[in-house]
């Protein structure tokens, strides 16, 4: 059986490298490429691949947001998410969204191939050290993750960290500036952060923005 894979990453060099890596194996075929989360959803819905290998930090839709949408449209697809970050709360959010696999981008090529084969067989695959993070987070408790935010709170968070003012955000979202400020204060309280740099750090880790 040949495993069909949708590969989505907004960095062309990495995407091409992963494609070559995967297709060096006779049992794996990359059936589609995408460079943002929305394109990944569209192609996965049309092609229904066995596995979707998604970067978490992508424009338009993050890998986690794309996973949620693809799960609804193509429930037979298994997911491996790639990230630069290994925080326990981000891993937990990815698993909640429907991912069976989670790897750091620094993972060796053989581990990527192994992860694709493992999730295609319906089993979970967490990269080196990731399982320990999940267990540690469970033992010591977690603060809220992006999965705990409402859709409107995520929208406000994205605009805030991208430098939009309350007035600009209000115009984009069809809200009043006071409502935007209320959402901002609410999500900061929920995430237990008190300043903009912390919000930016959270948004990057959770794929809500691709700002570096």
Secondary structure, 3 states (H helix, E strand, C coil): CCEEEEEECCCHHHHHHHHHHHHCCCCEEEEEEECCHHHHHHHHHHHCCCEEEEECCCCCCCHHHHHHHHHHHCCCCEEEEEECCCCHHHHHHHHHHCCCEEEECCCCHHHHHHHHHHHHCCCCEECCCHHHHHHHHHHHCCCCCHHHCCHHHHHHHHHHHCCCCHHHHHHHHCCCHHHHHHHHHHHHHHHCCCCHHHHHHHHHHCCCCCCC
